[in-house]
């Protein structure tokens, strides 16, 4: 299977029904994870994607090539936990053969990062984001049900040693759990030369016991941080980037992703491909397009591009805004998707589609 190159394939930027361009691809390389975080994967056992359905690295690179023919220039490798996928540096190398890709990033929980950071850097990975929700080992164990805090810290330390710059730390801010650590996390970010991004707690569809009462809003975060730091200035918006960035008096920057209280659907240019080739145009979509089946059946490059182009041009998804409207009108009851439905279709779990 040969990945189309920028010289051999046509290129234009596909736009959906609201004029949103296709620019960013989140590529899930596995649905497996080595943590069981309460806000994402609270169950010990899940219905996993069949191993024979999981795409090879070459298939992932080929599919990504079709997306770049239609406008994608940024790829983020996700999971589950992407570092559980063997030979991940080889995938980075394959993707970088596509000259239309200007940025390849990785989101990881950091447990396996210390052993792989150097190889990923040498393969050409551009940026790393590590999920870090607490600086307290006992809280980490409570949240993740695993005693891996020390390895996460080792992983974070390995990023700069390997040569990476621009490290980001993602923190899901949960009222009543880690809302007393916002300042500590920013100070830790200063120590490790990382920008912290606080994420409003989202209902990602699983059995995560999400409730609106646990959401720490952007306004509440800024209030808490202002009490410690003083005046906080907003920074200019950066196009379709989900994080709103802010500047502290000492020049430190941090971000907030307010997707629960202030959805950014209007500028969302992202789509997601699962490890077995299901394509979702929205994080909250309940149906997707099977790209694995035509790919393995021998569909031509033109046929694959036409399938993806038609799917994006017909996109009307505004999932986060629709969910917020249900809450506003008092029509939202319980979780986003029932647990029995989730057990019937593993693609509906966010760890399968890259979060």
N, C-alpha and C positions, 0 to 999 in steps of 0.2 A: 504494500500500500504506500503510495507516494503522496506526500503532502504538497499541495499546490504552493508555488512560490509567488512572490509579488510580481515577478516578471511574466509568469505563465497564466495568471488568472485575472479576470476583470475586477474592478474595484469601484464601489461607490458606497455612500453612507445611507443605509436603509433608515427610514423614519416611520414611526407608528402613527396611529390615527390622531394622536395629539401632537404630532410633530417631534416626538422625542427620538433622538438618534440612537442607533445601536453602537455603543462605544466600549462597554465593559462586560467582560465575561468572568463569572465565578465558576471555576472548574473543580468539582468535587472529585477527588481521586480515590476516596474510600468512604464508606458509611460507618466504618468501625471507629471506636474511640476507647481510650484507656482511662477515661474519667466517667463519672456518673453525676454530672452537675445537676442540681435540683431544678435549675431554670431551663435546662436543655434536654438532658437525657437522664431523667430521674429513676428509670427502671433498670434493674440489673440485666434483664434479658429482653431482646428485641427480635423482630423478624428481620433478618439481614437480607441484603440483596444476594441472589444466587451468584456464586463465584464465577460460573461460566458466563454470566451476563456482564460481568465487570469488564470494561474496556481495557485493552492493552494500552501501553504508553503511546505506541505508534498510532493507534486509533484515536486517542485523545488529541494528539498533535494534528492529525488529519482533520478531525472535526473543527478544531480551533482555527485551522487554516480557512475553512469555509466561512467562519464567522469574521475573520479579518478581511476577507474579500468584500464583506458587507458593512465594514466600518469599525469593527472592534480593534482597538490598539492597546488595551490594558487587560491583563489576565491576572486573576488572583487564584492561587491554589488553596483549596479548602478541603474539609472533610465533612463529617467525622474529624478525626485527627489525621491530617495529611501525612505526617511523618511516620505513620504506621504503614504507608505504602512503600514497598520495596523499590529501590532504584529511583527515588524521586529526583536526584540530581540529573539523571539521564533524561527525564521528562523536561526539565528546565533546558537542558542542552538542545533537545529536539525542538522545543518551542522557539528558541532563539535563532534557529535557522530561518524562521519567518521574519523577514525584515520589517514587516508592518507592526510587529509587536514592540512597543516602546517601553513597556513597564510590566515586569512580572513580579508579583508580591506573594507572600506566603502568610497565612494566618494559622497559628499553632498554639497549643496549650503549653508548649515549652518543655515538656517532660523529656523528650528525646532529642532536643535541639542541640545540647552540648556535643553530642556525638556526630551530628550531621551538619552543623553550621559551616564548617570549613569547606566541606565538599559542595554544599549548596552555593557558597560564595564563589568557589572556583568554577562551578558550572555556569555562573552568570546571573544567578538570582539577584534582583535589584533591591528588594526591601523585605523586611520581616515585621510582622505584628504578632505580639504575644498576648494572650488573654491572661489577665491578672486581676482578680476580683477582691483580693484581700492581702494584707501583709502580715496576717496573723496565722501561724501554722495551724492552730486549733480550729479557726474559722475555715481555713482551706479544707481541712479534713471533714468538717461538718457539711460544707457546701458540695464537695466533690466525692465524698465517701472513699477517698483514697489518701494515703499518707505520702504524697509526692511533692510537697512544698519545696523541699531542699533541691530537688532536681529541676524544678521550674526556675529557681533562683540561679542555679548553675547554667541553665539554658539561656537566661537573659544575659548573664555575664559573658557567655560565649559569643554573643552577636558582635560586639565591638572587637573582640580578639580576632574574629575571623575576617574583619575588615569592613563590615557593613556600617553604613550610617543611616540616619533617618528612622531609627527604631521607634515603633509605636506600641503602647500598652493599652489594651482595651479592657475597660472595667464596666461590667453591668452594675449599675447603681440601684440597690434595692433598699427601700425604706425599712428601717428596723433591723437591717442586717449589716450593711457596710457603709451606711450614710455618715458614720462618725470617722471614716477613714479617707475622705476626699482630700484633705490637706496632706495627710501622710503619703498618699499615693503620688500627688504632684511633687512633693519633696523627694520621694524615691526616684521619680522620673528624672529629676535634676541630677541625681547621683549617677544614674546609668545612661545619661544623655538620650533620654526618650521623651516623646510627647505622649501625654496621657489623654485618652479619649474616653469620656464617660458616656455610657449608652443607657438610655432609658429602658427599664425593664419591659420587655415585649412578651405578649402571649404568642409563643412560637408553635402552638398547636398540640403539644404533647401533654403528658400527665404531670404538669409542672406546678400546679396549684397557684397559677398566676391570678392576681386580683388587682384591680385598679388602686386599691389602698396601698399596695406594695410599690407602686410606681413613684420614684423620686423624679419629679419633673425638672426640666431645664431651669425654670424659674427658681425652684427650691434649691437646686445645686448652686446656682449663681449667688443666691442669698447666703447660703452657708459659706461659700468661698470668700465672698466679699467681707463677711464678718471677720475673717482672718487676714486677708490680703489688702483690703481697701478697694479702691476703684478698679474695676475690671473693664477693659475696653474690648468691644467686638472688633474682629478683623474682617477685611473685605471677603465677601463670599467667593468661593472657587468653583464656579460652574455647577456641575452635577455632583460634586463631592458631598457625601451625606453629613459630614461633621461640620458644625458651626464652630469656628475657631475664635479663641479669646486670648487677650494679652494681659498678663499680670504687671504690676508696677515695676518689677525687676526685669522685665523683658521675657519672662518665661511664657511660652504658649501652651495652651491645652485645647481640647475639643470637646464638644457635646454632640451626640447624635440623638436628637429628640424625636425619634420616629413614632413614639406613642402619642405625645401631645401635639407635635407639629410635623405631620407626615410630609415627606418630600417627594411624593408621587409625581408632581408636575414636572420635575427635572430628572426623574429616574431613567438612567440609560443602561441599566444592568439586566442581564439575564443569567440563568444558571443551568448548568448541565451536570447531571448526577453521574456517579461513577459508572452506571450502566447505560448512560446515553439518553436519559430522559431530559427534555429541555423545558424549562419553566421560565415564563416571561415575567413572573412576579413572585416575590418571596411567599406570598400568601395564596398563590394559585392552587387550586385543588386538582387541576388537570394539566397535563403537559403533552409534549410531542415526542414520540419515540424516534430518535435519530439512529439508534443502534441497528434496528431492524433493516432499514434501507441501506445503511452503510455496509452491513455484512452481507446483504443480498446483492451487492455489486452495483448500487446506484452510481451513476456518473457524477463527476464533480458539478456539472451544470444542474443536474437534478437535485443534488443536495443543497446547492446554493439557492435554487428556486424554492425548495421546501422551507428553508430558514427565512428567506426574504418574505415569502407570503405570510409566514407565521408572525414575523415582526410587524409587517405593514398592517396586519389585522389586529394588532395588539391594542386593547382598550383598558388593560388592567390598571386599577388605582386601589389596590388592596388595602393599604393602610388607611387611606381616606375613607373607604367604605366601612371599615371596621370602626373608625372613630365616629362616623355618622350614626352607626347603630348604638354606640354608647351614648351619644348626645341625645338620641331619641328614646333612650331607655329600652331598646329592643335587644340589647346584647345580654344574654344569660349564659353563664358558665363558660367553659373553654371554647376555643376557636373550633376545634375538631374533637369529637368524642374519642375516647381511648379505644373502643372496639373498632371504629373505623380506621384508626391508626394501625391497629394490628392486622387489618385486612390488606393495607397497602403501605409498605414501608417507605414509599416515595413521599408520603405526606409528612413524615418526620423531618424536621429541619436539619438534623445531622446527616440526612441522606442528600439534601439538596444544597448544602453549603452555607446555610444560615444567612 
